């Protein structure tokens, strides 16, 4: 089965455009801290009682799917497009077998009219893929922000379905739109070693 | 004190010219580098398998070893070359995500690299990013040897506790000149 939302719906932001002053770009690691963003109020992926584990991947560690994609390092673990063709960046996801993925959180800097969209995608390595959830950036006056995907319940199946996180950086070719990372909230698998062979004694 | 792996040297001398050793890392037919005979381990507390040399009270027996060729460029303008053997050279920074269990304590990172005598070095960074535009270089280091394949350990004065809910952890390598990043091995307490 294939569910495709390769091209994100564009132009949610049609109101106020606040272009930030040009931000300094760090050439190497050793970035200078910038003012923090406003807190994100959508915290469904951080419920009280800590039921989730997390996998937090910085945007700078994603790679383009095509060599024709031009991009640069924005600093603070973020990247942005500078031109070329192809808008997609990916990072593999390695989670324990049986873990249940619930949320995908996207971290970004967005003062542009475009947006970056994050996908949680599985493949069958035979031409099929399934984008199980996605979430887009919003034009944010403060620049740095995060958004949360709708909840899913996907059980990791490392036998049959490799997983990628995919970011579509759209048509914006400057640092007014930066991809800074994604965070997966998941339930770890229950490893029942006491009763894994059943409750009754087994003949040796 | 450097430790030379003499077994590899002996094998290389015995079989070098007559029976070339072939790499099996995706570039079939390319001979493995003979410079492997100059492999130096600088000692460090990460070399004790039982963690006995780790800071007091810490049981440290966790390792995550990532090859240099698994690091990716973070710009499209930089050049990247692959000499062989899991090592990469690039004109700008190469990065990879560091994925460790929640609550693990990172004690240090061993840098594996190749430098055949140039004055350049290989830089190492362990950086955390909360996604809000800030960052912290938790550990930085530069290679000091130029005698072929080498490794050096860089210790964290204060262990970094993995916090996957609050920040992404990233390893970055910077190769100067023709030096090569061959890998990083994170030493941590699970």
Contacts between the chains, C-beta under 8 A, distances in Angstrom:
chain1	res1	chain2	res2	distance
A	27	B	92	7.4
A	28	B	92	7.4
A	28	B	93	5.3
A	28	B	123	7.7
A	28	B	172	7.7
A	28	B	174	6.0
A	29	B	93	6.1
A	29	B	123	7.9
A	29	B	125	3.8
A	29	B	127	5.3
A	29	B	137	6.2
A	29	B	140	7.7
A	29	B	172	4.3
A	29	B	174	7.4
A	30	B	125	6.8
A	30	B	127	8.0
A	30	B	137	5.3
A	30	B	140	7.0
A	31	B	127	7.5
A	31	B	134	8.0
A	31	B	135	4.3
A	31	B	137	7.7
A	33	B	133	7.7
A	33	B	134	4.0
A	33	B	135	6.4
A	33	B	136	7.5
A	34	B	132	7.9
A	34	B	133	3.8
A	34	B	134	5.7
A	35	B	133	6.8
A	36	B	130	7.8
A	36	B	132	4.4
A	36	B	133	6.7
A	36	B	134	6.1
A	37	B	132	4.5
A	37	B	133	6.5
A	46	B	165	6.9
A	53	B	102	6.0
A	53	B	164	7.0
A	54	B	102	7.1
A	54	B	164	4.0
A	54	B	165	4.8
A	55	B	99	6.4
A	55	B	164	6.4
A	56	B	131	7.8
A	56	B	164	5.0
A	56	B	165	7.4
A	56	B	166	7.8
A	56	B	167	6.4
A	56	B	168	4.3
A	56	B	169	7.6
A	57	B	97	4.9
A	57	B	99	7.8
A	57	B	168	5.8
A	58	B	95	7.7
A	58	B	97	6.4
A	58	B	129	4.7
A	58	B	131	7.8
A	58	B	168	3.9
A	58	B	170	4.9
A	60	B	74	4.6
A	60	B	95	5.3
A	60	B	129	7.9
A	60	B	170	6.6
A	61	B	72	6.8
A	61	B	74	7.7
A	61	B	95	5.1
A	61	B	96	5.7
A	61	B	97	4.2
A	61	B	168	7.8
A	61	B	170	5.9
A	62	B	72	8.0
A	63	B	72	4.4
A	63	B	73	7.9
A	64	B	76	6.9
A	67	B	76	8.0
A	69	B	76	6.2
A	70	B	76	4.6
A	70	B	77	7.5
A	71	B	75	6.4
A	71	B	76	5.0
A	72	B	75	5.0
A	72	B	76	7.4
A	72	B	77	7.2
A	73	B	74	4.5
A	73	B	75	5.4
A	73	B	93	7.3
A	75	B	135	7.6
A	76	B	129	6.1
A	76	B	133	4.8
A	76	B	134	6.3
A	76	B	135	5.0
A	77	B	127	7.3
A	77	B	129	3.3
A	77	B	131	7.2
A	77	B	135	6.0
A	77	B	168	6.2
A	77	B	170	6.3
A	78	B	133	7.8
A	79	B	74	6.2
A	79	B	75	7.9
A	82	B	76	7.2
A	84	B	76	6.8
A	91	B	97	6.8
A	94	B	99	7.1
A	107	B	131	3.4
A	107	B	132	7.8
A	109	B	133	6.7
A	143	B	133	7.1
A	144	B	131	7.3
A	144	B	132	5.1
A	144	B	133	4.4
A	146	B	131	6.3
A	180	B	129	7.2
A	180	B	131	5.0
A	180	B	133	7.7
A	181	B	129	6.6
A	181	B	131	5.1
A	181	B	168	5.2
A	183	B	131	7.7
A	183	B	164	7.8
A	183	B	165	7.7
A	183	B	168	7.7
